[in-house]
């Protein structure tokens, strides 16, 4: 899947975080929420839950984008 942008660096406001919400992942990867959930289902993004809230591991987002500056 080649939907990840390559010209946009990882947003500064998220660099200090260890985990991202689904909405934050949508902003970073510039994809829709259904696409985020599809990537989670395919195992390309690592998710865990806190109650009813989902968090995505920032390492899996940077790995998917091919970044090394997070």
N, C-alpha and C positions, 0 to 999 in steps of 0.2 A: 504494500500500500504506500503510495507516494504522495500523500496529501499534506505532509508537513512542510511549512514554509522554510526556506533556507536563508532568506535575506533579512529576517527579523531576529534579533538576538533575544535571549531569554529576558523577560521584563524584570527590571531592577526591583520592583516591589515584591516579587516572589522569590528572589534569590536567597533570602534568609530562612524561608520556610522549608520544612522537611516533607510536608505533604500538602496537596492542593485539593480544593473542592472540585466537583465536576464542572461548575461554572468557570472556575479559574483555568482548568485544563482546556475548556472550550476557547477561552480568550488566548491562551498561550499558543495552542495548536491551530487556532482559527478554524475550528470544526464545530459541528453541531453536537448537542447532547446525545442524540441517538448514535452518532458515530463514536463518541467516547464510550458509551455502553457496549457497542459492538467490539471495540478494541479491548475492553475489559473481558468480554466473553471469549474473545480469541486468545487471550492471555498476553497481549502486547502491552497492556497497562496493568499494574498491580493495584488492587483495590482492597480496602478493609473498611469496616463499618464501625461507627461510634453511635450506638443507638440506631436511629433511622437515617443518620447522615453517612454519606460515603466520602472517603478520602482516597486520593490517588497518590501513590508514592512518587515523589518528585524525581527519583532516580529513573523510574520507568518512563517518565515524560521526556527527560533529557536523553535517554537512550533511544527512544523513538525518533526524536528530532535529530539525533546525531550530534548534539551539542556536547561540549566538555567544559563549559564555563559556568555551570550552575554550582 
